[in-house]
Amino acid sequence: MPVAGKGRVAALAMFALGACTTTTGGPPPGMTAAQGAAYCATLANAYGEYVANVGGYLGGTATGGVPADIDARVAIAQCQDGNTAAAIPVLQQKLRDARVPVPSPPA
């Protein structure tokens, strides 16, 4: 059986370290969980309405059009799982990239 090279071992160690230090979901700083969830849903809805079809990801039905890319789908799933701190920046950037005005976060 071949032995992994030092480069592979180092890469695996870095991956494992990253996996161990990643924090789990929750709202962004300065938002309650409810505010984070509501804002995340607002962003996801704007993405679905103006950028790409998210279909059943938001409980709707697919209606044709350009499908959402994988990053947006992951962010929408994170919204639904309560990991809004990770999802919100991705959805904001997706809207900016598509030149869609980004809704303001809750006050």
N, C-alpha and C positions, 0 to 999 in steps of 0.2 A: 504494500500500500504506500503511495507516495506521501511524503511529508510536505506540509504546507510551507512555503517560503516565508522569510521574515516579513516581507511586504504584506502578504496575506494575513499573517497573524496580527500585524500592526493595524491593518484596516479593520479586521474583525474586532479588535480590542477597542478601536475608536467607535465603531458602530455600537458595541455593547455599552460603552460608557455613555454615549448619546442617548441610548434607549433607557438607561437607568436614571439619567438626570432630567429627562423630559417630564414636564409637569402635566398633569391631567387638566381637563377642561375647566370651564367656568367663565364668568363674564370678564370683560376687559376691566382694567383698573378704573375706578370712578363710576361704575355701573353696577346696579343690583342684578341679580340673576334674571329677574323679570324684564328689566330694561334691556339687558343684553339679548335676551330671547326675542323681544319685540323688535329691536333694531335689526337683528340678524334676519328676522323674517321679512322686514321691510326691504332690506337690501336684496334678499333672495327673490322677492316678488318683483322688484325693479329689474333685476337681472333677467328674470323670466319674461317680463313684459317687453323690455326694450332691447335685449341683447340676444338671447338664445332660448330655445324651447327646453324647459326643465321637466316637462311632462309630469309623471307621477311622483317626482321627487318632493313636490310640495302638496301632494294629495290631489293634484289635478289629473287631467288626462292629456296625453300627447296630442297635439293638434298640427303637427307638421312644422316646417321651418328648420332652421339650423339647430342641430342638437347642442346642448351645453357641453363645454369641454370638460375634461376630467378634473381639472383643478376646481372649477365651479361646482361640479357635482360633489366633490369631496367636501368643499366648504359648506354646501347646503346640508350634507349629511352631518357635518360637525354642528351646524346650527341645531338640527333636530336632536342631536345627542347632548346638547347643552354646552359644547365646547365653543362658545361664541368668541372667546378671546382669539382663537386661532382662525375662525371663519370670517370674522368681520373685516380684517385687513385684506384678505383675498378677494372678497366680494366688492369691497370698495375699489380695489385696483382694477378688477374686471370691468366695473362700471366706468372708471376713468379711461381705461384703454379703449372702450367703445364710445367715448365722448358723451356719456350719459351723466347728467348731474347726479352727484352722490347725495342722497338724503342726509340731512343733519342728524347727528346722534341726539338722544334724549338729553334734555337740560338737567 
